[in-house]
Structures are given as C-alpha cells and as structure tokens.
Amino acid sequence: MKKNINILGTDYTVNLNATDKDFDADNMAGEANSFLKTISINEDLLPGRRVDVGKQREVFKVEVLRHEIIHAFFDESGLDCYSTDERLVDWIAVQIPKILTACKEVDAI
C-alpha cells in the first residue's frame, strides 16, 4: 500500500509493503530516501516473518515508519548530518508520542 506524506513542503511517497528486494542493504526494516523522496517499510522484516522482536506486527510497522519520518525531516531541514545518527533518530522516534502528549496537556500544541 502506498501513501503520500508532506515533509516540510516536500511530498514523499510512503511504501508500506516494500520487500527485501527493494532495499540496497540486508536486514533494513525501513528506509527514507531523500533523493527519491520515498519512505519504505520492509514487510519481509516485520514480526511474524524473519525477525522476532516480541512486538505486534502493526506496532513495529508504526515504530519503523515514525523512525523513517524523522530521518526525512532531518534531510529536508538540511540537517543530514543528524539524519545519519541512528541513536538520535531513534530517541526522537520513540519519545515523540510522549512529547506530544505532554505538550497537549498544557495546550502547547
């Protein structure tokens, strides 16, 4: 299934059903490609297939998608040096739901 997302004024195509053959490297769960303006999620690596991460399939898909969206935001901001920092990208992707909840609690959004 393909969807579109706008990231800082740039349209990206999101492919939620990519497979191993769509990725250059092995064992990639997702990829944000700032040149092609695509975000792809690797169906072959979701739980229930080859990787057992102890999470439900759809939950893992959302987490990977959020992670790749953060990569795209860094790239579109001209901050590609941060986009290569997997620890930073993952921290933001994991914490952003909590940050949004906290901001909503005090009407900061």
Buried (B, 14 or more C-beta within 10 A) or exposed (E): EEEEBEBEEEEBBBBBEBEBEBBEEEEBBBBBBBEEBBBBBBBBBBBEEEBEEEBEEEEBBBBBBBBBBBBBBBBBEEEEEBBEBEEEBBEBBEEEEEEEEEEEEEEEE
